[in-house]
Each structure stands twice: as structure tokens, then as C-alpha cells.
């Protein structure tokens, strides 16, 4: 097959790139190792920054988001005995939206703008330092396949083959804890997300809809979710989220999904090598605190689609040449913010750390400057930046 852009990976980064390119008249073919059903069912974070919502809306992908998503003005930050609301609209002029990555993925698939070959194996990238790169694979029936292109976009996450074709430095940070995440069929017990510091460990009350809650607990690395019965999970959430504090109650309900998420940070420089461009998790991973992963992928893809349209339509190389530096400025900002939120909220077991965290939380919730910093980073990063 021949196309202008060969895209590896049909997650939100790959499908959104195909969609934006198609709207500008640039052809692409996407190859994906998983099945359409597997990719669609993957559970990820559920918070869209203001600029992500704007972009999806402008790209014609916002109908269901606006009908079914939930706009939030801010979040609660709390620790034992205290709960404070930070109003992002007031502080930074921007809101965030609760709309699951799973739903964004469904909207991208429903748009049918991307030509996707699912369930390929042995995917390999070739000649990426020339202007005739190509991708080979084995299709689901065992037949060899090949996509010849002008450009390859690696949107295949941290386990895909693309990033290994980009030489450069890799910056990494592992965290000494994980999250146990659950989905529950119960109305959220809060109107906006609660980020809770607690001596037993961090807890987060998020949500997916009026009838589905998404909750997280800090757990040690290597935790087996099987050791956490539903009762143990609800008891820990109630303690850490402050059930009974000022009359607030956490309503438990049936847990429908339970899994452990590792916490790590990863940034690869550069995001480009010759005709190969990386976007999303293939180039960087953030720990989940602050929900930046999907938003970063969307921001990368916006920059990359503009760069590729200029390159392939007008033979203008400027945006392609600056893509990696442009994208990495935002990536490092979000990497710092995710690290900062993570470090402020997770218990390390060190009593000195605990006092620093509580002091930081009091400052962020009582100083307008402190609160504005958090709000700008959570809700307000500009796409163009
Ligand atoms: C969610 C995940 C996050 O990491 C976060 O900071 C907020 C919300 C979520 O899955 O809903």
C-alpha cells in the first residue's frame, strides 16, 4: 500500500492524527497490533483540558463530548480535617471536562476517517532516515504487508516498536508506589474530583458519568489486586477520602473493574528522527496524577498534523524541523506538573516529607498565587504554547 503518512498505532494519538490529516487532504494508513475491540475497551484517565476540548470540538469530534461530558470548574484538595475547592475558572479562566479516554476513542472510531489495519504483528519500521520510509507487518491471516509513505508517525505507545528507531536520550523516573484503580456502578459521592492526602496513602475520587464512579488508592508496588476485596477497597476509600468528615459520605456500590497502575515518568529526546515522528506515549509517559497523558498526546498530534500538512502540501520544513523542540516544551511542563502533584500527594513513609506535603497543600489552598499555579497547569496549558 502507498500513502503519505504511515501511522503506527490506532489509539487516540494515531486516530486523531489520521483524522486531522484527512481534514487537510493528507492521506494516511494506520496499523495496529491489537483488535479494534481491545483498543476501544482500554480504560484510561477521564479528564480533558480546556484546550483538548477546543481542539476536539474544532475537529468535528465534540458532539457527544458536549452532550454527555461533564464540565467541571475545579477540584477539591484535602487532607484529614480539611477540604478546599480550587476554582480553575476563577483562577485561570478555564474549566476541564470529565469525558473518558474510552469515549474519545469511540468518537474517533465512529468518525471513520482513519483507514486502519487491525491485529497486525511483527511491525517494523524501515529507511526512516530517507524520504521513502516504509512499515512492514504480518496481517491477521499471516500474510506479509507493507505501507510505503513519505513520513512515519509512531503513535504506538511505550511498548510499540517506533521509539526504538529514534536515537537520543531517555529521561526516566520510577515511583515507589502504584495506584489501585476501580470502576464502580454508583453515582459519584462528589460534584467535582477529590484529591486526598492521607497518612495511609493518596486517594482520588473521580467519575465517568452520573452513574459511574472512578476511584484510586495509593498501594505499594507489586500489589496484587486480588488481595483487595471490594470491602477492603471501600473501607480504605472511606478512611482516606474522609467519610464522616463534616457530614460528607462516600456511597459504595458494585465494583466492575479493578487493576493496578504503575507510576512512572519517561521522556525521550528527540521526538523526531529523519522521516519518523513520535507522538503521545511513544515519546513520553507521565504518572497519572493530574491526568495529563491523553492531553499531551492530543497536543503532540495538533503540532504534528500542522507540521506534516506544511511539509507534504507546501514543502515547508520549518514546523517539522521545530516539532520535537516545540512538543517537548509542553511535555516537560506537564512532566514537572505530574511529578509535583504526585510528590505532594503520595505518602512516602518519611515523617519529614509528610510535614512538607501538608505545608505545601496549605499554601496551594490558601495563597492565590499557589492556587493559580496549580490551576494553570491542570486546566490551562495553551495548545500553541
Ligand atoms: C482520573 C485520573 C487521574 O489521574 C486524575 O488525575 C484525575 C482523574 C480519572 O481516571 O478519572
Boltz pocket constraint, residues with backbone or C-beta under 6 A from the ligand:
constraints:
  - pocket:
      binder: B
      contacts: [[A, 44], [A, 45], [A, 46], [A, 47], [A, 193], [A, 204], [A, 206], [A, 207], [A, 214], [A, 288], [A, 289], [A, 290], [A, 291]]
      max_distance: 6.0
